Structures are given as structure tokens and as C-alpha cells.
Amino acid sequence: MSGVKLVGTGSALPARRVTNDDMARMVDTSDEWISERTGIRERRFLDEDSLDGHFDLAATAARRALDAAGIDPQQAGVCLVATFTAQTATPSVACRLQADLGLPQDAFCLDINAACAGFVYGMHVAQCLLPTARSPYALVVGAEALSRVLDFTDRTTCVLFGDGAGAAVLRYQEDAPSLGCVWGSRGDAESLWVPGVSSSAPSYLHMDGRAVFRFATSVLPACAQEVLDRAGLAVDQVDRYVFHQANQRIIDVVVKKLGADPARCRGNIADVGNTSAASVPLLLDQLVRSGELAGGQRAMCLGFGAGLTWAGALIELA
């Protein structure tokens, strides 16, 4: 058997905290309305005059992950960035990281757009690439600047999202377990979407909250169970479940359907909101740095988002 292990994590958040009370001064809402429906208390936004804050977040999280892994940037053979809110459509954030971090020029660099499932997609792509890469290390980043695509007159969406970045370094090795990744897509351009650069409409995020709720609470328990089946594990043999932090109500329903211990499903949605592709790696880094995830333990990462997309993977810490 050959697979990957998690050897380092990192994350970055903007300094600007935006509470629910702050949001109530922008749109018709309240702390009670937001927190009861979503579990969110505050989120982080990039400053409006930050010209390339998205890349800065990605680069900071990546550096911290490389430092935590104890490797030189020249040792990274793969660099993948999950995002849909990059400052430039091209060059990719991954290629810009190659230059900024000093990654080798023959590193495989690519951006991935699978929305909120993007980081988990990236983990699987990294595992597939590493056997033929120049080195056994892959840098996988999730970074979003969602405040740039929010309609601050729409209280059903603007209160949900925040900015941030998370990163992980994976190491390929012959004796490591496979991620057992499960993924899927269900083409749907109406439930959750953002216009592209060629559109005449403003690039605001649009979402049908009820449709997304039904979708997530249906596919995630099945996805998690399939990952468990592939690994030959029971629900209680996973040390931590790292859910995409979209909505606390969604997470609560999925945890109940899966039969997982809520204590193993702690999240950070109250403090950072929904950070899309950054959500899973942000939480993963917080759990590792707090000591709630340690060497030899296993974490199941689960994401879902626009596309509609979903993915699950089981990662073991080195």
C-alpha cells in the first residue's frame, strides 16, 4: 500500500474582524438572526484597499505549512491551490506561489476550482501526482477572498462568508495509507453560482440556501460512509471529522445522520464563517496547532460546494 501523510499545516486570516453587529449596520439583520440560523458570530474580511490580499493570505498559509513540515520550498514537487476568488484568472495562484516561495521550476503548479470542496479535491490530485513528481512532497492550499464577491444588500448571503487561507504539506510514502478519497459532482448552475469575467452582471455570489441545505445533508453522510468503508473503519475509529464550515445546522444534521460523536466534530464557523476552499485547511491547522490532532491520528476531511461538488478523504498525521 502507498499513500500520503500530513506533515505540516498552516493558515492565515485577515486582521479585520466583522461581527454580526457590524453586519447589522450594513444590511437588515441582527446577531440573533445570523447566529441562530448559521452558528456564525463573526468573520474576517480583507481591507478594501488591499490590492492583492488573496495572494498574501495564500502565501502566508503556505509558508507556515512548509515551516511546520520542516522542509525547504525546493523540496516541494507539487503545488495546488483551491480557489475561485483569485485576483487574476491567469497566472494561477499556484504559479505565483512558485516564484514567491522559491519552489523548483519543475514543480507541478495548478489552481483547482471545485468551490468549497476544492481543498479535498486537491488532496486527491496531489496523491495521484506524487508518485511521478520530482519529490515526495506536495503543498496544497485553499484560499478565498469572498468579501470581494458579496452583495452587501443581500442578507441571505453576505452574512455567511469570510476571507482566509489554509495549507497543508503532504508526503508520499510507500507505507502510508491511501486517502480513500470519494468525490462527486452534480451539474447545477442555479443553486450556488458567481458570474464569470465575461458576464455583464456584477460578480456577486448567488445562493439558494434551501437547495444547498438539502444537497449537503444528503450527500455528505453518504460520502463519509463510503470513505469509512474504503478504509475498513467504523465511525468511532476516526479521531476528528473536519467538515467544511458552511452552516452549523448543516453540520449538526450530517453528524446526527452519520452517528458521529459531536465532540469529534468541533468546528470554527462561529469565528470565521464560511471561507469556501479555505474552510477545511483552516480548521485542520487550528486542530493540529491546538493539539487536538496529533501524530498517528486520523482526520476525515469533508467538503461540498458550488458545482455542485462534494469530496471526502481520510488523512493520517505523521
CORCORLIN-V384319 format. One record per backbone hydrogen bond with DSSP energy under -1.0 kcal/mol. NH is the residue of the N-H (numbers start at 1). CO is the residue of the C=O. Records with the same first field share a line. If there is no record, write none. Layout:
NH=CO  CO
This chain:
3=173
4=177
5=171
6=316
7=169
10=167
12=165
18=43
20=41
23=19
24=20
26=23
27=23
29=27
34=30
35=31
36=32
37=33
38=34
39=35
41=270
42=270
43=18
45=16
50=47
56=52
57=53
58=54
59=55
60=56
61=57
62=58
63=59
64=60
65=61
66=62
67=63
68=64
69=65
70=66
71=66
75=72
76=73
77=137
78=137
79=108
80=139
81=110
82=141
83=112
96=92
97=93
98=94
99=95
100=96
101=97
102=98
103=98
107=104
108=77
110=79
112=81
117=114
118=115
121=117
122=118
123=119
124=120
125=121
126=122
127=123
128=124
129=125
130=126
132=129
133=130
138=170
139=78
140=168
141=80
142=166
143=82
144=164
148=145
149=146
154=151
157=154
158=154
160=157
162=274
163=44
164=144
165=12
166=142
167=10
168=140
169=8
170=138
171=5
172=136
173=3
176=173
182=312
184=310
186=308
188=307
193=206
199=196
204=202
205=149
206=193
208=191
212=208
213=209
214=210
215=211
216=212
217=213
219=215
220=216
223=219
224=220
225=221
226=222
227=223
228=224
229=225
230=226
231=227
232=228
233=228
237=234
238=235
240=298
241=264
242=300
244=302
246=244
248=38
251=247
252=248
253=249
254=250
255=251
256=252
257=253
258=254
259=255
260=255
264=261
265=262
271=268
272=268
273=269
274=160
278=275
279=276
282=278
283=279
284=280
285=281
286=282
287=283
288=284
289=285
290=286
291=288
292=287
293=287
296=317
297=294
299=315
300=240
301=313
302=242
303=311
305=309
309=305
310=184
311=303
312=182
313=301
314=179
315=299
317=297
318=6
